[in-house]
Amino acid sequence: MVWRPVGNPRPAPHRPEEPVIRALTGFSTRSPWKVIALWAVLGIALAMVGQAFVFRASQPGNGGFLPSSYDSAAALEIAEERFGVKPDANLLTVLVARSDAAPLSAADEQRIDAQAAQLARRKVTMPEEKDPAPFAQDHSQVPAVSPAMTAPDRSFRLLSVELTGNPADPGVQSTYKAFRDSARDLFAQDGLRTGFTGGIADRVDTADAEETRSAIVGGLMLAVIVLLHVLVFRSVLAALLPLLAVTVIGGAAAGAVVGAALLTGTGLADSTPGLISVVLMGIGIDYFLFLLFRFREQLRQHPQQSGREAAAEVAGRVGTAITSAALTIVAAFATLGVASFGQFRVLGPAIALAVLVMLLGSLTLMPALLAVAGRKMFWPSRGLKREPRPGAAARMGDRVARRPMTLVLASVALLGALTTGLLGMRIDYGQSGAGGERTAAVATAGGW
């Protein structure tokens, strides 16, 4: 039997602490405004770097990602060495026909070829913008234009055009639009109509067709996220701060990836920035919500504790779980570095680096925001003053704990039933335009 003095509390159990995590979260909650200011400057600066240089760090197409042992990769190498094909060449086909749909005469063909020669001598310049992006690259160029062939029924004549640059770059797309408008006006003077098809034409037309839809979907997605946070926390700050923090950290992460690619000479794929944004948005909001829930519990259980003290306690404790989750994702994506396909080999480390930046922000910027906001984080909700009653999630958790095997089998059956929708699914890899719409490029590819 061990005697203890009356009134002395039982010693608290020893909890192992991670010095690095505690140091980061502790500094962030002690000097929150310094951390917020640093992240604001860093996030804006790296986001600008990422936006300005992302297409210089990206390589067009998938040809450069193919293993050298592939026949297609060998064919591309031969085309570059012996035929002068440029890796960033964008081949474009122009269809020229009479406006009255009559067959082309010999004189019409001569006029088309003469206009094509004039286009081949004319420099295409990018349209002037009121607010050009910083470090914007000039994609003005003289296109390679040559007559190809006339249709057997003489309904149209084809011209082959080559523009250089990354087709995903808005600057290159603007150059294509300038060439398209110039060629259309030039041929219209002779009573000829034109159609444009090819990789960059299809990309531009599809982007234009999806512009409104993408804006609506993006706005609805943000509105749903904010609405869910408002319903859960009954607070304006708790609804908006996670999105703001993830946006700042995501911009810094994208800039870090682009900078690393430029420094190492690694070419990114066009899809890499978009995939990074999707991954960071998901895990970043999850990490912030994890902190928010624990922060609310801490303030509710210790009403005498200040917001800064509660943020320090919660961030130091939750930081371990966040670090474990983030490093698991980093390790998973890093394994793609040994893939044979170059796009995966580059994508994996790029996302892993971005997740590391998000982890750093989760251990510094997010705790700093909690320390500054304090109890105002959950205004005007009064949830801090009362213990919440068990809700639907808690009741479901109790059912799962009582009958785990039954619910596992029910979940598998439900998921299996949902997958039956794939039985009649057909995947079309042809050109179909945006949402099945028939864009101008698709119609031109079909000969109008």
Order of alpha helices (4+ residues) and beta strands (2+ residues): alpha-alpha-alpha-beta-alpha-beta-beta-alpha-beta-alpha-alpha-alpha-alpha-alpha-alpha-alpha-alpha
